[in-house]
Amino acid sequence: MSEAHLLRRPVSAAQSGIWVAQHLHADSPLYNCGGYYEISGPLDTAVLAEAVRRGVEETEALRSHFVQDERDTGSGREVSLHQLVEPTGPDPLRLLDLRATADPEAAAHRWMNERMARPFDLDRGPLSEQALITLADERHWYFHGYHHAVLDGFGHSVYAARVAALYSALVAGEDLARTGFAPLDRVVADEAAYTGSRRHAQDREYWREVFTDLPDPVSLAGRPATGTHSVRRHVHTLPAPLARGLADTAARLGVQWPALALAATAALFHRMTGRTDFTFSLPLAGRTGRTSLTTPSAMVNVLPLRVTTTPDTPFADLASQVSRSLADVIRHQRFRGEELIHELGLSGAGQTRLGPTVNIMAFANEPHFGSTPSVAHPLSTGPVNDLKINFYGTADSRAGVRIEFDAHPDLYSESELASHMRRLVRVLEWVVGSGGGSRVSEVEVLGAGERE
């Protein structure tokens, strides 16, 4: 289709940064994101296909690709990046029936892994792919893979909730009003209005005060590595009693679950490395206004959370410190991480300089499709520089609390990842067992065999 018939939209700061990073590694799939919803129960595939078609029609991000524009300014050539939004295709949901295969679940994983390993072409699109995989008559996996330049995890949750709402309305024979998803130019305009505003200046001052210096990155690997095009993963689901105990402990300490999870992770890093001052990279929604909060898009921001602790620090104090710092980070989350790195004179260092990533995704992401519930299963959340620790869900989630380690394969072997996971679980068990009243030095992260 001619570009003249497409909608032209500006790009956000997050999109621009991801676009540049992807073009530096054009054949890498590391910016592929996505996962699937496990739907166990009655599902009308034709109705879901229509719900997805309408959802894509309402969501410009899922119909866009990127184009560079060049113009002569008189003093040289100026290059700018835009996104072009295409009309909705006829069948955006692929139907894949694996009921006749010997092992439908294994076949589904092979198919999804193969799709997630294919790099998207940012300059041509499409940059999103959806499929309904049928494993049995009342067992389906709703797969959605997309490039991080058009959608982030928060944006995807907004989109998935809309598809589920459309499906539920269609099944019930109701006419659901068109969503309030904004066009992408309005989303980017909100971001542009922030840049140079009084709020931007206040956020900049906050970050400059917190980081007059930046501690060296902390790592459980103890050795550097170059870039990678693959990720090593280890997943563990916490036993329900432990997940409930953590929620109860957080309530007794007066902190939220994300702060408790971060504090426990900080205790692990302190005990394993001896470091008393370090940072974690926190992926943040990067949104505060209604337009960006309610429109699927790519606005994700990554900012550091600084942790200071000593062996004598009571865990309760560490949790309170982390809780206050996390609240401050969220309050000032619109200040771009790339801008902070530049402010600190670390341009070129990238996100690696901000430390390992800890991503707490506690927001509700288990939509119902009609009367049938679903469980979310993330497959990829983007690139990994050293180690990314993802916490999914809460004690009240249908799938419970799931911890995923995504690691640089040259830094962590499978056995090393499994060992670090066991150590983190020991810390979480200690938090519950001690009620948060013990000192950080009292948690034993090593197993009996490791201490010999």
C-alpha positions as CSV (number, residue, x, y, z in Angstrom):
1,M,0.0,0.0,0.0
2,S,1.2,3.5,-0.8
3,E,2.6,5.5,2.1
4,A,0.2,8.3,1.1
5,H,-2.7,6.1,2.3
6,L,-1.2,5.3,5.7
7,L,-1.4,7.2,8.9
8,R,1.9,8.9,9.9
9,R,2.7,9.1,13.6
10,P,5.7,10.3,15.6
11,V,7.6,7.9,17.9
12,S,8.1,7.9,21.6
13,A,11.6,8.1,23.3
14,A,11.3,4.4,24.1
15,Q,10.5,3.5,20.5
16,S,13.4,5.5,19.2
17,G,15.9,3.9,21.5
18,I,14.7,0.4,20.8
19,W,14.7,1.1,17.0
20,V,18.3,2.1,17.2
21,A,19.3,-0.8,19.3
22,Q,17.5,-3.3,17.0
23,H,19.2,-1.8,13.9
24,L,22.6,-2.3,15.5
25,H,21.7,-6.0,15.7
26,A,19.4,-6.5,12.8
27,D,19.3,-10.3,13.0
28,S,18.7,-10.5,16.7
29,P,15.3,-11.6,18.1
30,L,16.1,-10.3,21.6
31,Y,13.6,-7.4,21.2
32,N,10.8,-9.9,20.5
33,C,8.4,-10.0,23.4
34,G,5.2,-11.9,24.1
35,G,3.6,-14.9,25.7
36,Y,0.4,-16.8,25.8
37,Y,-2.8,-17.1,27.8
38,E,-3.8,-20.6,28.8
39,I,-7.6,-20.8,28.4
40,S,-9.1,-24.0,29.9
41,G,-12.8,-24.2,29.3
42,P,-15.4,-23.4,26.6
43,L,-14.1,-21.0,23.9
44,D,-15.8,-20.0,20.6
45,T,-12.8,-19.6,18.2
46,A,-14.8,-17.6,15.6
47,V,-15.9,-15.1,18.2
48,L,-12.3,-14.8,19.5
49,A,-11.1,-14.2,15.9
50,E,-13.7,-11.3,15.6
51,A,-12.7,-9.9,19.0
52,V,-9.0,-9.9,17.9
53,R,-9.9,-8.2,14.6
54,R,-11.8,-5.5,16.4
55,G,-9.0,-5.2,19.0
56,V,-6.4,-4.7,16.3
57,E,-8.6,-2.2,14.5
58,E,-8.7,-0.1,17.7
59,T,-5.0,-0.4,18.4
60,E,-2.7,1.6,16.1
61,A,0.4,0.2,17.7
62,L,-0.3,-3.3,16.3
63,R,-0.7,-2.0,12.8
64,S,2.4,0.1,12.6
65,H,6.0,-0.1,11.2
66,F,8.8,2.4,11.0
67,V,10.2,4.7,8.3
68,Q,13.0,7.2,8.2
69,D,12.5,10.6,6.6
70,E,15.3,12.7,5.3
71,R,15.2,16.4,4.5
72,D,17.7,19.1,3.6
73,T,17.8,21.7,6.3
74,G,20.2,23.9,4.4
75,S,23.1,23.0,6.8
76,G,22.9,19.3,6.1
77,R,20.6,16.3,5.9
78,E,18.2,15.7,8.9
79,V,16.9,12.2,9.5
80,S,13.8,11.6,11.5
81,L,11.9,8.5,12.5
82,H,8.2,8.0,12.2
83,Q,5.7,5.1,12.3
84,L,3.2,4.3,9.7
85,V,-0.2,2.8,10.7
86,E,-1.8,0.4,8.2
87,P,-5.5,-0.6,7.9
88,T,-6.5,-3.8,9.8
89,G,-5.9,-7.0,7.8
90,P,-8.7,-9.4,7.2
91,D,-7.6,-12.2,9.6
92,P,-5.2,-11.0,12.3
93,L,-5.7,-14.2,14.4
94,R,-4.1,-17.4,13.1
95,L,-5.8,-20.6,14.0
96,L,-3.5,-23.6,14.7
97,D,-5.2,-26.9,15.6
98,L,-2.7,-29.4,17.2
99,R,-5.3,-31.8,18.6
100,A,-4.1,-34.6,16.3
101,T,-0.5,-34.4,17.2
102,A,1.1,-36.9,19.5
103,D,2.0,-34.3,22.1
104,P,0.0,-31.1,21.5
105,E,1.7,-29.1,24.3
106,A,5.2,-29.9,23.1
107,A,4.2,-29.1,19.5
108,A,2.7,-25.8,20.7
109,H,5.9,-24.8,22.5
110,R,8.1,-25.7,19.5
111,W,5.9,-23.6,17.3
112,M,5.9,-20.6,19.7
113,N,9.6,-20.8,20.3
114,E,10.2,-20.8,16.5
115,R,8.1,-17.8,16.0
116,M,9.7,-15.9,18.9
117,A,13.2,-16.7,17.4
118,R,12.3,-14.9,14.1
119,P,13.5,-11.3,14.0
120,F,10.8,-8.7,13.0
121,D,11.5,-6.3,10.1
122,L,10.9,-2.9,11.7
123,D,10.9,-1.2,8.3
124,R,8.2,-3.4,6.8
125,G,6.1,-5.1,9.4
126,P,3.9,-6.6,10.6
127,L,5.4,-6.2,14.1
128,S,2.8,-8.3,15.8
129,E,1.6,-11.9,15.4
130,Q,-1.4,-13.6,17.2
131,A,-2.5,-17.2,17.1
132,L,-5.0,-19.4,18.8
133,I,-3.5,-22.8,19.4
134,T,-6.0,-25.6,20.1
135,L,-4.6,-28.4,22.2
136,A,-7.9,-30.1,23.1
137,D,-11.6,-29.4,22.7
138,E,-11.6,-27.1,25.7
139,R,-7.9,-26.3,26.0
140,H,-6.4,-23.4,24.1
141,W,-3.4,-21.2,24.1
142,Y,-3.9,-17.6,22.9
143,F,-0.4,-16.6,21.7
144,H,0.7,-13.0,21.0
145,G,4.3,-12.1,19.9
146,Y,5.3,-8.6,19.2
147,H,8.3,-6.3,18.8
148,H,9.2,-4.2,21.8
149,A,9.3,-1.1,19.6
150,V,5.5,-1.2,19.2
151,L,4.3,-2.6,22.6
152,D,5.6,-3.1,26.1
153,G,4.4,-5.4,28.9
154,F,2.0,-2.8,30.3
155,G,0.6,-1.9,26.9
156,H,0.1,-5.6,26.1
157,S,-1.9,-6.1,29.3
158,V,-4.2,-3.2,28.3
159,Y,-4.7,-4.7,24.8
160,A,-5.3,-8.2,26.1
161,A,-7.9,-7.0,28.6
162,R,-9.7,-5.3,25.7
163,V,-9.7,-8.4,23.5
164,A,-11.2,-10.4,26.5
165,A,-13.8,-7.7,27.0
166,L,-14.7,-7.7,23.3
167,Y,-15.0,-11.5,23.3
168,S,-17.1,-11.6,26.5
169,A,-19.5,-8.9,25.0
170,L,-19.8,-10.7,21.7
171,V,-20.5,-14.1,23.4
172,A,-23.2,-12.4,25.5
173,G,-24.7,-10.8,22.4
174,E,-24.0,-7.3,23.7
175,D,-22.7,-4.3,21.7
176,L,-19.6,-3.1,23.4
177,A,-18.8,0.6,22.8
178,R,-15.7,1.4,20.9
179,T,-12.7,1.8,23.2
180,G,-11.1,5.1,24.2
181,F,-7.7,4.0,22.8
182,A,-6.0,7.2,21.6
183,P,-4.2,7.6,18.3
184,L,-0.4,7.3,18.8
185,D,0.2,11.0,18.0
186,R,-1.7,11.9,21.2
187,V,0.3,9.5,23.3
188,V,3.6,10.9,22.0
189,A,2.3,14.4,22.4
190,D,1.8,13.8,26.1
191,E,5.4,12.7,26.3
192,A,6.6,15.7,24.4
193,A,4.7,18.1,26.6
194,Y,6.5,16.6,29.6
195,T,10.0,17.2,28.2
196,G,11.1,20.7,29.2
197,S,8.2,21.1,31.6
198,R,8.4,22.1,35.3
199,R,7.7,18.5,36.2
200,H,10.6,17.3,34.1
201,A,12.9,19.8,35.8
202,Q,11.8,18.6,39.2
203,D,12.3,14.9,38.2
204,R,15.8,15.8,36.9
205,E,16.7,17.4,40.1
206,Y,15.5,14.4,42.1
207,W,17.6,12.0,40.1
208,R,20.7,14.2,40.2
209,E,20.4,14.4,44.0
210,V,20.0,10.6,44.4
211,F,22.9,9.8,42.0
212,T,25.7,12.3,42.6
213,D,27.6,9.1,41.9
214,L,26.7,5.7,40.6
215,P,28.1,2.5,42.1
216,D,29.6,-0.1,39.9
217,P,27.2,-2.7,38.6
218,V,26.6,-5.6,40.9
219,S,26.5,-9.2,39.5
220,L,26.2,-12.7,40.7
221,A,28.4,-13.9,37.7
222,G,31.6,-12.1,38.7
223,R,32.8,-11.9,35.1
224,P,32.0,-9.7,32.1
225,A,30.5,-10.8,28.8
226,T,29.8,-9.4,25.3
227,G,26.4,-9.1,23.7
228,T,24.2,-12.1,23.1
229,H,21.4,-13.1,20.8
230,S,20.0,-15.7,23.2
231,V,18.8,-16.1,26.8
232,R,19.0,-18.8,29.3
233,R,15.8,-19.2,31.4
234,H,15.0,-20.9,34.7
235,V,11.4,-20.8,36.2
236,H,10.1,-21.6,39.6
237,T,6.6,-21.3,41.1
238,L,6.5,-20.6,44.8
239,P,4.4,-23.0,46.9
240,A,1.1,-21.4,47.8
241,P,1.8,-21.3,51.5
242,L,5.1,-19.5,50.9
243,A,3.4,-17.0,48.6
244,R,0.6,-16.4,51.2
245,G,3.2,-16.1,53.9
246,L,5.1,-13.4,52.0
247,A,1.9,-11.4,51.4
248,D,1.1,-11.6,55.1
249,T,4.7,-10.6,56.1
250,A,4.6,-7.6,53.7
251,A,1.3,-6.5,55.4
252,R,2.8,-6.8,58.8
253,L,5.9,-4.8,57.8
254,G,3.7,-2.1,56.2
255,V,5.1,-2.5,52.7
256,Q,3.7,-3.7,49.4
257,W,4.6,-7.0,47.8
258,P,6.9,-5.4,45.1
259,A,9.0,-3.7,47.8
260,L,9.3,-7.0,49.8
261,A,10.4,-8.9,46.7
262,L,13.0,-6.2,45.9
263,A,14.3,-6.2,49.4
264,A,14.6,-10.0,49.5
265,T,16.5,-9.9,46.2
266,A,18.7,-7.2,47.6
267,A,19.5,-9.4,50.6
268,L,20.5,-12.2,48.2
269,F,22.9,-9.9,46.3
270,H,24.4,-8.5,49.5
271,R,25.0,-11.9,51.0
272,M,26.4,-13.3,47.7
273,T,28.7,-10.4,46.8
274,G,29.3,-8.5,50.1
275,R,28.3,-5.3,48.3
276,T,26.6,-2.6,50.6
277,D,25.7,-0.1,47.9
278,F,24.3,-1.2,44.5
279,T,21.5,-0.6,42.1
280,F,18.9,-2.6,40.3
281,S,17.4,-1.7,36.9
282,L,13.6,-1.3,37.2
283,P,11.4,-1.5,34.1
284,L,8.6,1.0,34.6
285,A,5.4,1.8,32.8
286,G,6.7,5.4,32.0
287,R,3.1,6.6,32.1
288,T,1.1,8.8,34.4
289,G,-1.6,10.4,32.3
290,R,-4.9,8.9,31.3
291,T,-4.1,8.8,27.6
292,S,-0.9,6.8,27.9
293,L,-2.2,4.6,30.7
294,T,-5.2,3.5,28.7
295,T,-3.7,3.1,25.2
296,P,-1.5,0.1,24.1
297,S,1.9,1.5,23.2
298,A,5.6,1.3,23.9
299,M,6.5,3.8,26.6
300,V,8.6,1.6,28.9
301,N,11.3,3.3,30.9
302,V,14.2,1.8,32.8
303,L,15.5,3.5,35.9
304,P,17.8,2.5,38.8
305,L,16.7,1.7,42.4
306,R,19.6,2.3,44.8
307,V,20.0,-0.1,47.8
308,T,22.3,0.4,50.8
309,T,22.6,-2.3,53.4
310,T,25.0,-3.7,55.9
311,P,25.2,-7.1,57.6
312,D,23.6,-5.6,60.7
313,T,20.6,-4.1,58.9
314,P,17.3,-5.6,60.1
315,F,15.4,-6.9,57.1
316,A,12.4,-4.9,58.2
317,D,14.5,-1.7,57.9
318,L,15.8,-2.8,54.5
319,A,12.2,-3.4,53.3
320,S,11.1,0.0,54.6
321,Q,14.0,1.7,52.8
322,V,13.3,-0.1,49.6
323,S,9.6,0.7,49.9
324,R,10.4,4.5,50.2
325,S,12.9,4.4,47.4
326,L,10.5,2.5,45.1
327,A,7.7,5.1,45.8
328,D,10.2,7.8,44.8
329,V,11.2,6.0,41.6
330,I,7.6,5.6,40.6
331,R,6.8,9.2,41.4
332,H,9.7,10.3,39.1
333,Q,9.4,7.5,36.6
334,R,8.8,9.7,33.5
335,F,12.4,11.0,33.5
336,R,14.1,8.8,30.9
337,G,16.8,6.4,31.9
338,E,18.8,7.3,28.9
339,E,18.7,10.9,29.9
340,L,19.9,10.0,33.4
341,I,22.9,8.1,32.0
342,H,23.7,11.1,29.9
343,E,23.4,13.4,33.0
344,L,25.8,11.2,34.9
345,G,28.4,11.4,32.0
346,L,28.0,7.7,31.2
347,S,26.8,8.0,27.6
348,G,27.6,4.8,25.7
349,A,27.4,2.6,28.9
350,G,23.7,1.8,28.3
351,Q,21.4,0.1,30.7
352,T,24.1,-2.4,31.8
353,R,25.5,0.4,33.9
354,L,22.3,0.5,36.0
355,G,22.7,-3.1,37.3
356,P,20.8,-6.3,37.0
357,T,17.1,-6.0,36.2
358,V,14.4,-6.8,38.7
359,N,10.9,-6.7,37.2
360,I,7.9,-7.0,39.5
361,M,4.7,-7.6,37.5
362,A,2.0,-7.8,40.1
363,F,-0.7,-6.0,38.1
364,A,-3.7,-8.1,37.3
365,N,-3.2,-9.9,33.9
366,E,-5.6,-12.8,34.0
367,P,-8.6,-11.8,31.9
368,H,-11.7,-13.9,31.6
369,F,-12.9,-14.8,28.1
370,G,-16.6,-15.0,28.8
371,S,-17.0,-17.3,31.8
372,T,-13.6,-19.0,31.1
373,P,-10.6,-17.8,33.1
374,S,-7.1,-17.6,31.7
375,V,-3.5,-17.8,33.1
376,A,-0.7,-15.7,31.6
377,H,2.5,-17.3,30.6
378,P,5.2,-14.8,29.5
379,L,7.8,-16.1,26.9
380,S,10.1,-13.1,26.6
381,T,10.3,-9.6,28.0
382,G,13.2,-8.3,25.9
383,P,17.0,-8.3,26.0
384,V,19.2,-9.3,28.9
385,N,22.6,-7.8,29.7
386,D,23.5,-9.9,32.8
387,L,20.5,-11.2,34.8
388,K,16.9,-10.3,34.7
389,I,14.7,-11.5,37.7
390,N,11.0,-11.4,36.9
391,F,8.3,-11.8,39.6
392,Y,4.9,-12.6,38.2
393,G,1.6,-12.5,40.0
394,T,0.7,-12.3,43.7
395,A,-0.6,-14.8,46.3
396,D,-4.1,-14.2,45.0
397,S,-3.3,-14.9,41.3
398,R,-4.6,-18.1,39.8
399,A,-1.1,-19.2,38.9
400,G,0.4,-17.9,42.2
401,V,3.8,-16.2,42.3
402,R,6.2,-17.3,39.6
403,I,9.8,-16.3,39.5
404,E,11.7,-16.3,36.2
405,F,15.5,-15.9,35.8
406,D,16.5,-14.7,32.3
407,A,20.3,-14.8,32.0
408,H,23.1,-14.1,29.7
409,P,24.1,-17.7,28.6
410,D,27.8,-16.8,28.7
411,L,27.6,-15.7,32.3
412,Y,25.3,-18.3,33.8
413,S,25.1,-22.0,33.2
414,E,21.9,-23.9,33.8
415,S,23.2,-25.3,37.0
416,E,24.3,-21.9,38.2
417,L,20.9,-20.4,37.5
418,A,19.2,-23.2,39.3
419,S,21.5,-22.7,42.3
420,H,20.8,-18.9,42.4
421,M,17.0,-19.6,42.2
422,R,17.3,-22.0,45.2
423,R,19.2,-19.2,47.1
424,L,16.5,-16.7,46.4
425,V,13.8,-19.1,47.6
426,R,15.8,-19.6,50.8
427,V,15.8,-15.9,51.4
428,L,12.1,-15.7,50.8
429,E,11.5,-18.6,53.2
430,W,13.8,-16.8,55.8
431,V,11.8,-13.6,55.4
432,V,8.6,-15.5,56.3
433,G,10.1,-17.6,59.0
434,S,11.8,-14.6,60.7
435,G,8.9,-12.2,60.2
436,G,11.4,-9.7,58.9
437,G,12.9,-9.0,62.3
438,S,16.3,-10.7,61.8
439,R,19.4,-9.0,60.5
440,V,20.4,-9.5,56.9
441,S,23.6,-11.3,58.0
442,E,21.4,-14.1,59.5
443,V,20.0,-15.4,56.3
444,E,21.9,-18.4,55.0
445,V,21.8,-18.4,51.3
446,L,24.0,-21.4,50.7
447,G,22.8,-24.9,50.9
448,A,24.4,-27.5,53.3
449,G,26.6,-29.0,50.5
450,E,27.7,-25.5,49.4
451,R,28.9,-24.6,52.9
452,E,31.2,-27.6,53.2
